[in-house]
């Protein structure tokens, strides 16, 4: 059991999600993506019923939501499926682009944090603070790096939230 607001951590580790609020605890079986799907599909009733079943038992067919089946063969349905497929591809490409941006940003954050550690090692040297004219530029650089890391982390958090929204819109794989 763990408590976290870190979506990435929850996605990687959770096998059940318990949402606490409004004076009650709601159990959602499955990973974080299943929890989000239940929330967006209004699957609270299905999630509650699933939580009451022993693990490993499938949900009854009446509690599962399936997309309505299009009428077979019409040109209009074919065009609709083509549009949906194009939209899905567009969301997948956007997600992949966002994942690449996140990865590049993580590399920049790591590089800046490494530089911060090196500057802090210099600052920890004996006699560092003895001469103000030599220590002041190092202290200024440290402060600038810390602000930069904070800014990069803020960008990373925004991109992660955007990626989470895109991931929730993608079909389960």
N, C-alpha and C positions, 0 to 999 in steps of 0.2 A: 504494500500500500504506500502511495506517495501522494503528495499534494504539490501541484505546480501550475503556474500560469505560463510556463514556457511551452509553446505549442510544439516546437521541434522535439523537445525531450519527451513530451506526452506521445507524439506520433510514433516515436521509435520504441517506446517501452510499454505503453498501455495495451492491455488485452480486454479491459472493461473501463468505462468512464462512469463516474458517479457525479452527477451534477447536484450541487447543494444550493438551495435557494427557496425562498417563499415558505420557510418552515418545514421543508421536506427534502429528502434525498431521492433522486431519480437515477436508476441504474440503466446504463446503455451497454449491452454486450458488444464486443468487438473493439476495434481500434478507434483512434480519434476521428478518422475519416468516416467511419460508420456512425459515430456520434453526431458529426456535422450533418451527415445525410439525414439522420433521423430528425434533427432539429429543422432542417430546411424543408423536408417532406412532410412535416407534421406527424412524424412517426412516433410520437410520444406514447400513443396507445399500443403500437406494435412493440416498442421498446419495453414497455411495462410488462406486456404479456411474455415477451422473450425472456425477461429477467426472472420471471416466475418459473420458467422451464429449467430442467437440469441442463448443464452445459453439454453441448454436442447434439442436442435434439433440434431439428429444423423447426422453423416457425410454421404454424398451420397456413395453408394456402390463403385463407381468408384474411390473414393479417399482413401478407406481403402485398406491396404495391407494385404493379407492373404498368409500364406505359401502354396506352391504348394501341391496339393493333390497327394499322392503316388498312383500308380496303385494298384488296389485292388488284394489282394490275393497272390502276388508273394513271394517266400521265401526270395528273396533279400530284398524286402521292409520290411518284418517282421524283418530280421536281422538289417536293418538300424534303424527301430523304437526301437529295443532292445538296440542298441548302443546309440541312442539318449537318451533313458530313463536312461540308466546307467550313461551317462555323466551328465544328469540333476540331478540325485541322488548324484553323486560325487560333483557337484557344491553346492547342498543344504547342504550336510554334511560339506563341507569346509566353507560355510557361517555360519552354526551353530557353528562350532568350533571357527571361528573368532569372532562371537558374544559373545561366552563364554569368550574368551581371553580379549575382550574389556571390558566386565563386570568386570572381575577380576582386570584389570588394573584400571578401574574407582574406584574400592574399595581401591586399593593401593594409588591412587592419593588422595582420600578423607581422608584416614588415615594420609598421610604425611601432607596434608593441616591442619588437626586438630592439629598435632604435631607442625607445624609452628606457629599456632595461640597461642598455649600454651607457646612456647618459646618466642614469641613476647610479651605475657602478662608478662612473667618474666623480659624481657628487659625494659618494661614500668614501672617497680616498682621503687619507689623513692630510690635513692642512688645506683642503679644498676651499674652505671658507676664509682662509687667512687673508687672501688678496681679493678684495671686492671687484676690482677691474677685470680679473680673469674669471671669477666665479659668476658674475652677473650675466654675461652672454650665455653661459651654459644653463643657468637657471631660467633665463628667458626662452631658450630653445626647448627645455623640458616642459615649460608651461604651454608653449605653442604646440608641441607634440601631443600633450595630454588633451588639449582642446580639439586637435585634429582627430585623435582617436575617438573622442566623444561624438564628434560630428559624423565620422564614418560609422560608428555603432548605431547612431540614430538613422542614418540612411539604410543600414543593414536591416534594422527592425522594420522600417517602412516597406522595404522590398520583400521581407519575409511575410509580412501581413498580406501584401499584394499576391505573392506566390501562393499563400494559403487559400486565398479567395479563388484564384485560378484553378488550383488543384481540386478544390471542392466542386468546381464546375465541370471538371473532366470526368468521363465515365470511369468506373472502377476497372482495374486491370487484372 
